[in-house]
Amino acid sequence: MRLSTTVNFFIYEDDGSYNAYREDLRHYAALGYKNLDAIFCSAAAPNSPLRTDRWEYWAQEMRREADSLGITFVQAHMPYYNFCHPVTGVIEDTEEIARRSIVCAQIMGAKWTVSHPATDFAASMQETSKRKNVEYFSRHLEYAEKYGVGICIENMADFPGQGYKRSYCAEAEQLCDLVDTLAEKYNNVGICWDFGHANLVYKDQVPCLKYIGNRLKVTHVHDNRGEYDEHRLPYLGNVNWEAIMPALKEIGYQGDFSFEVIRMGQHVPQYLRDSLWIHLRKVGEYLISMAE
């Protein structure tokens, strides 16, 4: 199991500017990270390189820079939104950026990219949401298959603000049912298990991991206190890592252990941030040792 962490290429300043792509890669390499998760979640922003006619060239440049630093892109994350919304539905402008993110993932060497399922809160969640998700992901899986890229569907949670409404695929059984349905036609579909999301739903994630089994292809690793999706560093929440890590070994998980704690240093002074990321790497190495 390799340790990786997210690099969010698309966090912008208030004026919409952002051009530190290479600097980010060099910084992670200097801190000892060799594997990265390319986050395209905000790639639909107005000034994103994926909105230009040189978007493929940009991805090729990032691949060359990563190769020169000994960095491997192990997974990626597509833009996401609630495509089951009864008013806005599928947004073709965002869909084009999502398709470009799949191609960028292939250029940069990532085998898997991740996307969120959506929920039709206005209808029967189980039946209507499943039908719309099957239709949506079928299109992307067929497109991604041409580029040798797989799509992992991520477990959701009942996030604050939803009230009594349940998110589709917050439960492991629903997520597996969706993925199994898609797998009847597509070989490039799997599951991304987000431990922070799961901590908002389950007190014990071990039965979920055993139920998911070899459907699990990638992970999003972070922690919280079971109330909000805070994306904390492990051991700063109440996720039971001592139970989870042996469970990953038991199910034969072969993917990457990928941190998703991009906001971890948001309010930390610049002088202290590097020591925080180095500590995160040590935490990851310790956790992985529990699954060896």
Rosetta blueprint (number, residue, H / E / L):
1 M L
2 R L
3 L E
4 S E
5 T E
6 T E
7 V E
8 N E
9 F L
10 F L
11 I L
12 Y L
13 E L
14 D L
15 D L
16 G L
17 S L
18 Y L
19 N L
20 A L
21 Y H
22 R H
23 E H
24 D H
25 L H
26 R H
27 H H
28 Y H
29 A H
30 A H
31 L L
32 G L
33 Y L
34 K L
35 N E
36 L E
37 D E
38 A E
39 I E
40 F L
41 C L
42 S L
43 A L
44 A L
45 A L
46 P L
47 N L
48 S L
49 P H
50 L H
51 R H
52 T L
53 D L
54 R L
55 W H
56 E H
57 Y H
58 W H
59 A H
60 Q H
61 E H
62 M H
63 R H
64 R H
65 E H
66 A H
67 D H
68 S H
69 L H
70 G L
71 I L
72 T E
73 F E
74 V E
75 Q E
76 A E
77 H E
78 M L
79 P L
80 Y L
81 Y L
82 N L
83 F L
84 C L
85 H L
86 P L
87 V L
88 T L
89 G L
90 V L
91 I L
92 E H
93 D H
94 T H
95 E H
96 E H
97 I H
98 A H
99 R H
100 R H
101 S H
102 I H
103 V H
104 C H
105 A H
106 Q H
107 I H
108 M H
109 G L
110 A L
111 K L
112 W E
113 T E
114 V E
115 S E
116 H L
117 P L
118 A L
119 T L
120 D L
121 F L
122 A L
123 A L
124 S L
125 M H
126 Q H
127 E H
128 T H
129 S H
130 K H
131 R H
132 K H
133 N H
134 V H
135 E H
136 Y H
137 F H
138 S H
139 R H
140 H H
141 L H
142 E H
143 Y H
144 A H
145 E H
146 K L
147 Y L
148 G L
149 V L
150 G E
151 I E
152 C E
153 I E
154 E E
155 N L
156 M L
157 A L
158 D L
159 F L
160 P L
161 G L
162 Q L
163 G L
164 Y L
165 K L
166 R L
167 S L
168 Y L
169 C L
170 A L
171 E L
172 A H
173 E H
174 Q H
175 L H
176 C H
177 D H
178 L H
179 V H
180 D H
181 T H
182 L H
183 A H
184 E L
185 K L
186 Y L
187 N L
188 N L
189 V E
190 G E
191 I E
192 C E
193 W E
194 D E
195 F H
196 G H
197 H H
198 A H
199 N H
200 L L
201 V L
202 Y L
203 K L
204 D L
205 Q L
206 V H
207 P H
208 C H
209 L H
210 K H
211 Y H
212 I H
213 G H
214 N H
215 R H
216 L E
217 K E
218 V E
219 T E
220 H E
221 V E
222 H L
223 D E
224 N L
225 R L
226 G L
227 E L
228 Y L
229 D L
230 E L
231 H L
232 R E
233 L L
234 P L
235 Y L
236 L L
237 G L
238 N L
239 V L
240 N L
241 W H
242 E H
243 A H
244 I H
245 M H
246 P H
247 A H
248 L H
249 K H
250 E H
251 I L
252 G L
253 Y L
254 Q L
255 G L
256 D L
257 F E
258 S E
259 F E
260 E L
261 V L
262 I L
263 R L
264 M L
265 G L
266 Q L
267 H L
268 V L
269 P L
270 Q H
271 Y H
272 L H
273 R H
274 D H
275 S H
276 L H
277 W H
278 I H
279 H H
280 L H
281 R H
282 K H
283 V H
284 G H
285 E H
286 Y H
287 L H
288 I H
289 S H
290 M L
291 A L
292 E L
